[in-house]
Amino acid sequence: MTERENQAILSVDSLTAGYGKMEILHGVSVSVRKGEIVALIGPNGAGKSTVLKVAAGLLPVRSGKVVFLGEEITNRPPYQVVEKGLAFNPQGRVVFPDMTILEHLEMGAWTIRDRLEKERSLERVRALFPWLMEKKNRKAKQMSGGEQQMLSLARALMIQPRVLLLDEPSLGLSPKMVKIVFEKIVEIKKNGIPCLVVEQKAAMALEYSDYGYVLEMGNNRYEGSGHELLHNPDVRQLYLGG
């Protein structure tokens, strides 16, 4: 086992998984350590989102294992994964049009039983996204796409996760809003929550990441620090448009 794997708080090790009879992952390994943003990049169909779904308990593991906080959670049901502190923010800003901002946040805190602890979570979210609480009675359908993405992020943070999984957080956003989203991810990391980020805007993802993995056709192709991958000639040529 490598030093990186020894220090991991989340690791997926030699995973094979897929949909029905189709195998998508063929032995993929990825790990996240404390204080890190880890980027998962690669072409469409490489299996990036599948890794997140497996880690979140949304897709069964055929072989390999998922270890979180020193405990194997392979094939645990999603609610147990969330209760343990692994939050998944899915692709596409999954919000409910007629629910208010506050209702979304309260729903995100479903694992918290103590009222005071829930209020503390709201305060932590307010510190990261002050405008959300200023408009807490606004319905999701009245918000822009970028605002909805921020709400989706805030909802995932309500359980105060130990690791946050983010699937395509920049999808469908303007360049200005994409930058804001990545800056918020950095703030989240500084607040003590490591992030595993699947992202099609690969160069930007590596620029903001401490470590990165490149997947291709369901296999590990490259890995290294964000800086190393960003300046690797082969990675630039094959995955970053030269």
C-alpha positions as CSV (number, residue, x, y, z in Angstrom):
1,M,0.0,0.0,0.0
2,T,1.4,3.5,-0.9
3,E,1.9,6.3,1.6
4,R,-1.0,8.1,-0.1
5,E,-3.4,5.2,0.4
6,N,-2.3,4.8,4.0
7,Q,-3.2,8.4,4.7
8,A,-6.5,8.3,2.8
9,I,-9.8,9.1,4.6
10,L,-11.7,7.9,1.5
11,S,-10.3,5.3,-0.9
12,V,-11.8,3.2,-3.7
13,D,-9.5,0.3,-4.3
14,S,-9.5,-1.9,-7.5
15,L,-13.1,-1.2,-8.2
16,T,-15.1,-3.0,-10.9
17,A,-18.6,-1.8,-11.4
18,G,-21.2,-0.9,-14.1
19,Y,-24.8,-0.9,-15.2
20,G,-26.6,-4.1,-15.9
21,K,-24.3,-6.4,-17.9
22,M,-22.1,-3.5,-18.9
23,E,-18.9,-3.1,-16.9
24,I,-17.7,0.6,-16.8
25,L,-14.9,0.4,-14.2
26,H,-12.1,-2.1,-14.6
27,G,-10.1,-1.9,-11.4
28,V,-10.1,1.8,-10.7
29,S,-8.3,3.1,-7.6
30,V,-8.8,6.7,-6.2
31,S,-8.0,8.2,-2.8
32,V,-8.7,11.4,-0.9
33,R,-6.7,12.7,2.1
34,K,-7.4,15.4,4.7
35,G,-7.2,18.9,3.4
36,E,-7.4,18.0,-0.3
37,I,-9.4,18.8,-3.4
38,V,-9.0,15.8,-5.7
39,A,-10.0,16.1,-9.3
40,L,-11.2,13.2,-11.4
41,I,-10.9,14.0,-15.1
42,G,-11.0,12.1,-18.4
43,P,-13.1,11.9,-21.6
44,N,-16.8,11.2,-21.6
45,G,-17.5,7.6,-20.8
46,A,-14.3,7.1,-18.8
47,G,-16.2,6.2,-15.6
48,K,-15.7,9.3,-13.6
49,S,-19.3,9.7,-12.3
50,T,-19.5,6.0,-11.8
51,V,-16.7,6.2,-9.2
52,L,-18.8,8.8,-7.3
53,K,-21.9,6.7,-7.5
54,V,-20.2,3.6,-6.2
55,A,-18.6,5.6,-3.3
56,A,-22.0,7.0,-2.4
57,G,-23.6,3.6,-2.3
58,L,-25.8,4.3,-5.4
59,L,-24.2,1.6,-7.5
60,P,-23.1,-1.9,-6.5
61,V,-19.5,-2.9,-6.4
62,R,-18.7,-6.1,-8.4
63,S,-15.2,-6.4,-7.0
64,G,-12.8,-4.2,-5.0
65,K,-13.7,-2.1,-2.0
66,V,-14.6,1.3,-0.7
67,V,-13.0,2.4,2.6
68,F,-14.1,5.5,4.5
69,L,-12.6,6.8,7.8
70,G,-10.9,3.4,8.2
71,E,-14.0,1.3,7.8
72,E,-15.0,-0.7,4.7
73,I,-18.4,0.6,3.4
74,T,-18.5,-1.4,0.2
75,N,-22.2,-1.8,-0.9
76,R,-23.6,-0.1,2.1
77,P,-27.0,1.5,1.4
78,P,-26.8,5.2,0.6
79,Y,-28.5,6.4,3.8
80,Q,-25.8,4.7,5.9
81,V,-23.1,6.3,3.8
82,V,-24.6,9.7,4.3
83,E,-25.0,9.1,8.1
84,K,-21.3,8.2,8.2
85,G,-20.4,11.6,6.7
86,L,-20.0,11.1,3.0
87,A,-22.1,13.6,1.1
88,F,-22.8,13.4,-2.7
89,N,-23.8,16.4,-4.7
90,P,-25.2,15.0,-8.0
91,Q,-24.8,16.4,-11.5
92,G,-27.4,18.8,-12.8
93,R,-28.4,20.9,-9.7
94,V,-31.1,18.6,-8.3
95,V,-33.4,21.1,-6.6
96,F,-37.2,21.2,-6.1
97,P,-38.8,24.2,-7.9
98,D,-41.5,24.9,-5.4
99,M,-39.4,24.5,-2.2
100,T,-37.7,27.5,-0.6
101,I,-34.0,27.8,0.1
102,L,-34.6,27.2,3.8
103,E,-36.7,24.1,3.1
104,H,-33.8,22.7,0.9
105,L,-31.3,23.3,3.7
106,E,-33.5,21.7,6.3
107,M,-34.0,18.7,4.1
108,G,-30.2,18.5,3.7
109,A,-29.9,18.2,7.5
110,W,-32.0,15.1,7.8
111,T,-29.3,13.2,9.6
112,I,-29.1,15.8,12.4
113,R,-31.6,15.2,15.3
114,D,-30.4,17.9,17.7
115,R,-32.1,21.3,17.0
116,L,-29.1,23.3,18.3
117,E,-26.7,21.3,16.1
118,K,-29.0,21.9,13.1
119,E,-28.9,25.7,13.9
120,R,-25.1,25.5,14.0
121,S,-25.1,23.9,10.6
122,L,-27.2,26.7,9.2
123,E,-24.8,29.2,10.7
124,R,-21.8,27.5,9.0
125,V,-23.7,27.5,5.7
126,R,-24.6,31.2,6.2
127,A,-20.9,32.0,6.6
128,L,-20.1,30.3,3.2
129,F,-23.2,31.5,1.3
130,P,-24.5,34.6,3.2
131,W,-26.9,35.6,0.4
132,L,-28.7,32.3,0.6
133,M,-29.9,32.9,4.1
134,E,-30.8,36.5,3.2
135,K,-33.2,35.1,0.6
136,K,-34.1,32.0,2.6
137,N,-37.8,32.2,1.6
138,R,-37.2,32.4,-2.1
139,K,-38.3,29.3,-4.1
140,A,-35.8,27.4,-6.2
141,K,-37.6,28.2,-9.4
142,Q,-37.0,31.9,-8.9
143,M,-33.2,31.3,-8.8
144,S,-30.6,31.4,-11.6
145,G,-28.7,28.2,-12.6
146,G,-25.7,29.4,-10.7
147,E,-27.7,30.2,-7.6
148,Q,-29.3,26.8,-7.8
149,Q,-25.9,25.2,-7.9
150,M,-24.9,27.1,-4.8
151,L,-28.0,26.0,-3.1
152,S,-27.3,22.4,-4.1
153,L,-23.8,22.7,-2.6
154,A,-25.1,24.3,0.6
155,R,-27.7,21.5,1.0
156,A,-24.9,18.9,0.8
157,L,-22.9,20.7,3.4
158,M,-25.8,20.8,6.0
159,I,-24.7,17.4,7.4
160,Q,-21.2,18.7,7.9
161,P,-19.7,15.9,5.8
162,R,-16.2,14.4,6.4
163,V,-15.8,14.3,2.6
164,L,-17.9,15.9,-0.2
165,L,-18.4,14.2,-3.6
166,L,-19.1,16.7,-6.4
167,D,-20.3,15.6,-9.8
168,E,-19.8,18.2,-12.6
169,P,-20.4,21.3,-10.4
170,S,-19.7,23.6,-13.3
171,L,-22.3,22.0,-15.7
172,G,-24.3,24.6,-17.6
173,L,-22.9,27.6,-15.8
174,S,-21.4,30.8,-17.2
175,P,-17.6,31.2,-17.0
176,K,-18.0,33.8,-14.3
177,M,-20.1,31.5,-12.2
178,V,-17.8,28.5,-12.8
179,K,-15.0,30.5,-11.2
180,I,-17.2,31.4,-8.2
181,V,-18.1,27.7,-7.8
182,F,-14.5,26.6,-7.7
183,E,-13.6,29.4,-5.3
184,K,-16.4,28.1,-3.0
185,I,-15.0,24.6,-3.3
186,V,-11.6,25.9,-2.1
187,E,-13.4,27.6,0.9
188,I,-15.1,24.4,1.7
189,K,-11.7,22.6,1.8
190,K,-10.3,25.3,4.0
191,N,-13.3,24.7,6.4
192,G,-11.9,21.1,6.8
193,I,-14.0,19.3,4.2
194,P,-12.0,17.5,1.5
195,C,-13.7,17.2,-1.9
196,L,-13.6,14.7,-4.7
197,V,-14.6,16.5,-7.9
198,V,-15.6,15.0,-11.2
199,E,-15.3,17.8,-13.8
200,Q,-15.3,18.2,-17.6
201,K,-13.5,21.5,-17.4
202,A,-10.3,19.6,-16.7
203,A,-7.7,22.3,-16.8
204,M,-9.7,24.4,-14.3
205,A,-10.3,21.4,-12.1
206,L,-6.5,20.7,-12.0
207,E,-5.7,24.3,-11.4
208,Y,-7.7,24.3,-8.2
209,S,-6.9,20.7,-7.1
210,D,-4.2,19.4,-4.8
211,Y,-4.2,16.0,-6.5
212,G,-5.8,14.5,-9.6
213,Y,-6.5,11.3,-11.4
214,V,-7.1,10.8,-15.1
215,L,-9.4,7.9,-16.1
216,E,-9.7,6.5,-19.6
217,M,-12.1,3.7,-20.6
218,G,-12.7,2.7,-17.0
219,N,-9.0,2.5,-16.0
220,N,-6.5,4.6,-14.2
221,R,-4.3,6.4,-16.8
222,Y,-2.4,9.1,-14.9
223,E,-2.2,10.5,-11.4
224,G,-0.2,13.2,-9.6
225,S,-0.5,16.6,-8.1
226,G,-2.9,19.0,-9.8
227,H,0.2,21.1,-10.9
228,E,2.0,18.0,-12.3
229,L,-0.9,16.8,-14.3
230,L,-1.7,20.4,-15.6
231,H,1.9,20.6,-17.0
232,N,2.3,17.0,-18.1
233,P,2.7,17.2,-21.9
234,D,0.8,13.9,-22.5
235,V,-2.1,15.0,-20.3
236,R,-2.2,18.4,-22.0
237,Q,-2.2,16.9,-25.4
238,L,-4.7,14.1,-24.8
239,Y,-7.1,15.7,-22.3
240,L,-6.6,19.4,-22.0
241,G,-6.7,20.4,-25.7
242,G,-2.9,20.8,-26.1
